[in-house]
Amino acid sequence: MKTDIRMLQRACTDEKQIQPFLKDAQTAFLGLVDQHTPYVLPLNYVFKDGSFYFHGANEGRKIDILTANPNACISICENYGTMVDPIPANTDTAYMSVIANGLVEIVTDLDEATVAMQAMLDKYVPGYYHAPLSKTHIEKYQSSLGSKTLVLKVRPTNLTVKEHKLNEQMHYYSGRVVTQDLNRKSTTVATN
């Protein structure tokens, strides 16, 4: 299911890192193709049983696009800080990112839709509600605009994960200046 990436040194294949990242990251960007124009939406999501779940109104541009072309790309990225270097071109970002492709499906099974929406509530507002989400709520809910809510799912056909770990010694903080790092490099070279 994973696809090769160009920068092999940044590839992440460790499921013990990938699964918590997919569980905890806050925003997924869903990329769709509206005829020849890209259309990207930031969404709350949950990754459950190997699929991405999200929800939205049963009408609007997203649904119009998906009706014509269900192909999608999901991108998720978390930034863990900037790492500095006396050479400006070597300044870099610590991150983890996922890119997944697949087809968007409307979840028609009420049990699956309810489980997915409960998982989303557990992720974004853990412990807030005293009772689990009911199937009736999922089935009957309408937005203030009168739209019914759909639960959508993407089962990845391929998935790539990249990471660049944070080098704590080079982590940028407010007030850090290049002369500190030039002095440290000079000291390191002189003592070796």
C-alpha positions as CSV (number, residue, x, y, z in Angstrom):
1,M,0.0,0.0,0.0
2,K,2.9,2.4,0.5
3,T,4.5,4.1,-2.6
4,D,8.2,4.9,-3.0
5,I,9.3,8.4,-2.5
6,R,12.2,10.3,-4.1
7,M,14.0,11.2,-0.8
8,L,14.5,7.7,0.6
9,Q,16.2,9.1,3.7
10,R,13.0,10.8,4.7
11,A,10.7,7.8,4.1
12,C,8.9,6.5,7.2
13,T,7.8,2.9,7.3
14,D,7.5,2.5,11.0
15,E,3.8,1.7,11.8
16,K,4.5,2.5,15.5
17,Q,5.0,6.1,14.3
18,I,2.5,6.2,11.4
19,Q,-0.6,4.9,13.2
20,P,-0.4,7.4,16.1
21,F,0.3,10.2,13.7
22,L,-2.8,9.4,11.6
23,K,-4.8,9.0,14.8
24,D,-3.7,12.3,16.3
25,A,-3.1,14.8,13.5
26,Q,-5.8,17.4,13.4
27,T,-6.5,18.4,9.8
28,A,-6.6,16.5,6.5
29,F,-6.6,18.2,3.2
30,L,-8.8,16.5,0.7
31,G,-7.8,17.2,-2.9
32,L,-10.3,16.7,-5.7
33,V,-10.4,17.4,-9.4
34,D,-13.1,19.7,-10.6
35,Q,-12.9,19.1,-14.4
36,H,-9.3,20.5,-14.8
37,T,-9.1,22.6,-11.7
38,P,-7.8,21.3,-8.4
39,Y,-10.1,21.8,-5.4
40,V,-8.7,21.2,-1.9
41,L,-10.6,21.3,1.3
42,P,-9.3,21.2,4.9
43,L,-11.3,18.7,7.0
44,N,-11.6,17.1,10.3
45,Y,-11.1,13.4,9.9
46,V,-10.6,10.1,11.6
47,F,-8.4,7.2,10.4
48,K,-10.1,4.0,11.4
49,D,-9.7,0.4,10.2
50,G,-7.4,1.5,7.4
51,S,-9.7,4.2,6.0
52,F,-10.0,7.9,6.3
53,Y,-13.5,9.1,7.3
54,F,-14.9,12.6,7.1
55,H,-18.3,14.2,6.8
56,G,-20.1,17.0,5.1
57,A,-23.3,18.2,3.5
58,N,-25.0,16.0,1.0
59,E,-25.0,18.9,-1.5
60,G,-22.6,21.5,-2.7
61,R,-19.5,21.7,-4.8
62,K,-17.7,18.8,-3.1
63,I,-20.6,16.4,-3.8
64,D,-20.9,17.7,-7.4
65,I,-17.2,17.0,-8.0
66,L,-17.3,13.6,-6.4
67,T,-20.4,12.6,-8.5
68,A,-18.3,13.3,-11.6
69,N,-14.9,12.1,-10.3
70,P,-14.5,10.2,-7.0
71,N,-10.7,10.2,-7.3
72,A,-9.1,11.9,-4.3
73,C,-5.8,12.7,-2.7
74,I,-5.5,13.2,1.1
75,S,-2.6,15.1,2.6
76,I,-1.8,15.5,6.3
77,C,1.2,17.3,7.7
78,E,2.3,18.3,11.1
79,N,5.2,20.8,11.6
80,Y,7.5,20.1,14.6
81,G,9.7,23.2,14.3
82,T,12.3,24.9,12.2
83,M,16.0,23.9,12.3
84,V,18.5,26.6,11.5
85,D,22.0,26.4,9.9
86,P,24.6,29.1,9.3
87,I,24.1,28.3,5.6
88,P,20.6,29.6,4.7
89,A,19.9,26.9,2.1
90,N,20.3,24.3,4.9
91,T,17.6,25.8,7.1
92,D,14.8,23.2,7.2
93,T,11.6,22.1,8.9
94,A,11.0,19.1,11.1
95,Y,7.8,17.4,10.1
96,M,5.8,14.2,9.4
97,S,3.5,14.0,6.4
98,V,1.2,11.5,4.7
99,I,-0.1,11.5,1.2
100,A,-2.8,9.0,0.3
101,N,-4.8,8.4,-2.9
102,G,-8.1,6.5,-3.3
103,L,-11.7,6.8,-4.3
104,V,-14.2,8.7,-2.1
105,E,-17.2,6.6,-1.2
106,I,-20.4,7.6,0.5
107,V,-20.9,5.4,3.6
108,T,-24.4,4.0,3.3
109,D,-24.2,1.5,6.2
110,L,-25.7,3.3,9.2
111,D,-23.7,1.3,11.7
112,E,-20.4,2.2,10.0
113,A,-21.4,5.8,9.7
114,T,-22.3,6.0,13.4
115,V,-19.1,4.3,14.4
116,A,-17.1,6.7,12.3
117,M,-18.8,9.8,13.6
118,Q,-18.4,8.6,17.2
119,A,-14.7,8.1,16.5
120,M,-14.6,11.7,15.3
121,L,-16.3,13.0,18.4
122,D,-13.9,10.9,20.6
123,K,-11.0,12.5,18.7
124,Y,-12.0,16.1,18.7
125,V,-14.1,16.4,21.9
126,P,-13.1,13.4,24.1
127,G,-15.3,12.9,27.1
128,Y,-17.6,15.8,26.3
129,Y,-20.8,13.8,25.7
130,H,-22.2,11.5,28.4
131,A,-23.8,9.1,26.0
132,P,-22.6,7.6,22.7
133,L,-23.9,9.0,19.4
134,S,-27.2,7.4,18.3
135,K,-27.9,6.0,14.8
136,T,-31.1,8.2,14.8
137,H,-29.0,11.3,15.2
138,I,-26.8,10.3,12.1
139,E,-29.9,9.3,10.1
140,K,-32.0,12.4,10.9
141,Y,-29.5,15.3,11.4
142,Q,-29.8,18.3,9.1
143,S,-27.7,21.4,9.1
144,S,-29.1,24.9,9.6
145,L,-29.2,25.1,5.8
146,G,-31.4,22.0,5.6
147,S,-28.7,19.7,4.2
148,K,-28.4,16.1,5.4
149,T,-25.0,15.1,6.6
150,L,-23.1,12.4,4.7
151,V,-20.2,10.3,6.0
152,L,-17.6,9.8,3.4
153,K,-14.7,7.4,3.3
154,V,-11.4,6.9,1.4
155,R,-9.7,3.6,1.5
156,P,-6.1,4.4,0.4
157,T,-4.9,2.6,-2.7
158,N,-1.4,4.0,-2.0
159,L,0.1,5.9,0.9
160,T,3.4,7.6,1.4
161,V,4.8,8.8,4.7
162,K,7.8,11.2,5.1
163,E,9.4,12.6,8.1
164,H,12.3,14.8,9.1
165,K,13.1,14.5,12.7
166,L,13.8,17.5,14.8
167,N,17.5,18.1,15.6
168,E,17.1,19.7,19.1
169,Q,20.6,21.4,18.9
170,M,19.5,23.3,15.7
171,H,15.9,24.0,16.8
172,Y,15.1,27.7,16.2
173,Y,13.8,29.8,19.0
174,S,13.0,33.5,19.2
175,G,16.2,35.4,19.8
176,R,18.5,32.8,18.3
177,V,21.0,34.3,15.9
178,V,23.5,32.9,13.4
179,T,26.5,34.1,15.3
180,Q,25.7,31.6,18.1
181,D,25.9,28.7,15.6
182,L,29.0,30.1,13.9
183,N,30.7,30.3,17.3
184,R,29.7,26.8,18.2
185,K,31.0,25.4,14.9
186,S,34.3,27.3,15.4
187,T,34.6,25.8,19.0
188,T,33.8,22.3,17.7
189,V,36.4,22.5,15.0
190,A,39.0,23.9,17.4
191,T,38.5,21.1,20.0
192,N,38.6,18.3,17.4
